[in-house]
Amino acid sequence: TQATIILCGLYLFFSLAGNIAATKVTYFGSLVMDAGFIYSLTFTWRDLIHKQLGQKAAITTIWLAAGFNLLAALYFQLVVLLPAQTEWANSGGQTAWTFLFGIIDTSGSGWQSLFSLQMRIVLGSILTALLAELIDTKVYHLWTRGARRNWPQWTRVFASNAVSIPVDSLLFPIIAFAGIVGTEGLQQMIWTNIIVKALITLLVFWTIY
């Protein structure tokens, strides 16, 4: 019970905190990336859940994280609609909340005006997370079968992350930031995501033990 609470609770935290932080796009020289890089921990953490609690628990946690992120985004829409205290609103609070979390972004055009930045991030995260994490689950599961089941456990992490990270890093920036960040910025963001997530994997792969 304690292991389930800790493992699944931290996975949900990494996912939710990453999506909220992703509303800010950071820039370090030629490296462009959203600030939700804490989400990178979910790939190796999913492997740990798979190892300790089983494949079904890992898949359940993935779907639960997707549901929580969607519910949080919808709750933020309600918060935007609530009456704002005048002084707080005049200081820019309501404008900032509307830009980040409001469901409609009237500053865009066409399909880009349909959703706010946060809603696009959540939708992008849900779609890419479900695809990438379920791929991660499948690769990890295959790696525990046959002759590879006796290989070092860290090879499972590297194998599954090597497939899921590029998928996530390619799809998420396009869905969440196309039309907000230019083509060059998107390309930089995709490569930066891959590099940062790979580096984080190298730093935390040992947690599988």
SVG drawing of the C-alpha trace seen along z (x, -y; Angstrom):
<svg xmlns="http://www.w3.org/2000/svg" viewBox="-18 -48 41 65">
<polyline fill="none" stroke="black" stroke-width="0.4" points="0.0,0.0 2.8,-2.4 4.6,-1.7 1.5,-2.2 0.8,-5.6 4.4,-6.8 5.0,-5.5 1.6,-6.5 1.4,-9.8 4.8,-11.0 3.9,-10.0 0.8,-12.1 2.7,-15.0 5.3,-14.9 2.6,-14.9 0.4,-17.6 3.2,-19.9 4.9,-19.5 1.8,-20.4 1.2,-23.6 4.9,-24.6 4.8,-24.0 2.8,-27.2 6.2,-29.0 8.6,-28.6 12.3,-28.9 15.3,-29.9 18.9,-29.1 20.9,-30.2 19.9,-27.8 18.0,-25.5 14.2,-26.2 12.0,-24.2 8.8,-24.5 9.5,-24.7 7.7,-21.4 10.8,-19.4 10.0,-17.7 7.6,-15.7 10.6,-13.9 10.8,-11.9 7.5,-10.2 9.2,-7.9 11.6,-6.2 9.1,-6.4 6.5,-4.6 9.1,-1.8 9.5,-1.6 5.7,-1.4 5.7,1.4 8.4,3.3 7.0,2.9 3.3,3.0 2.8,4.7 1.8,3.7 -1.9,3.2 -1.0,0.7 1.3,-1.2 -1.4,-1.5 -4.0,-2.5 -1.7,-5.2 -1.2,-6.6 -4.9,-6.9 -5.4,-8.3 -2.8,-11.0 -4.5,-11.9 -7.9,-12.2 -6.5,-14.3 -4.8,-16.7 -8.1,-17.1 -10.1,-17.7 -7.5,-20.2 -7.7,-22.1 -11.5,-22.2 -11.4,-23.4 -9.0,-26.2 -11.7,-27.3 -14.2,-27.6 -11.6,-29.7 -11.2,-32.0 -15.0,-32.6 -15.3,-33.4 -15.7,-37.1 -12.3,-38.7 -11.5,-41.1 -11.1,-44.6 -7.6,-45.5 -6.3,-42.0 -7.8,-42.2 -6.5,-45.7 -3.0,-44.6 -3.1,-42.1 -4.1,-38.9 -7.3,-38.3 -5.5,-38.9 -2.7,-36.5 -5.1,-33.8 -7.2,-34.2 -4.2,-34.0 -2.9,-30.8 -6.0,-29.0 -9.0,-30.5 -10.6,-28.1 -10.8,-30.6 -7.8,-32.6 -9.2,-35.4 -5.8,-36.7 -5.2,-33.8 -6.8,-33.0 -8.4,-29.9 -7.9,-26.7 -5.2,-28.5 -7.9,-30.6 -10.0,-27.6 -8.1,-26.8 -6.0,-28.6 -2.4,-27.8 -3.0,-25.7 -5.9,-23.8 -3.7,-23.1 -0.9,-22.0 -3.2,-19.6 -4.8,-18.2 -1.3,-17.8 0.0,-16.2 -2.9,-13.8 -2.6,-12.7 1.2,-12.4 1.4,-10.9 -1.1,-8.2 0.7,-7.3 4.3,-7.6 3.7,-6.1 1.7,-3.1 4.5,-2.5 6.9,-2.7 4.8,-0.1 4.8,2.2 8.6,2.0 9.4,2.4 7.0,5.4 8.7,7.0 12.1,6.4 11.1,8.5 10.3,11.5 12.5,14.2 16.3,14.0 16.2,10.3 14.5,10.9 17.9,11.8 19.6,8.7 20.4,5.8 17.3,3.9 18.7,0.6 18.5,1.9 14.7,2.0 14.7,-1.7 17.0,-2.7 15.1,-0.6 11.6,-1.8 12.7,-5.5 14.6,-5.4 11.3,-4.8 8.9,-6.8 10.9,-10.0 11.3,-10.9 7.5,-10.2 6.6,-12.5 9.2,-15.2 8.0,-15.4 4.2,-15.4 3.8,-17.6 5.5,-20.8 3.6,-20.7 0.2,-20.2 0.8,-22.7 2.8,-25.5 2.2,-25.5 1.2,-29.0 2.6,-30.4 6.2,-29.5 7.6,-29.8 8.9,-26.9 12.5,-27.4 11.5,-27.6 9.5,-24.4 12.4,-22.6 14.7,-23.8 12.0,-22.8 11.8,-19.3 15.5,-18.7 15.9,-20.3 13.1,-18.0 14.9,-14.9 18.2,-16.0 17.0,-17.1 14.8,-14.0 17.7,-11.7 20.0,-13.4 17.4,-13.1 17.1,-9.4 20.9,-9.0 20.7,-10.8 17.8,-8.8 17.9,-5.4 19.4,-3.9 16.1,-4.4 14.8,-1.3 16.7,0.6"/>
</svg>
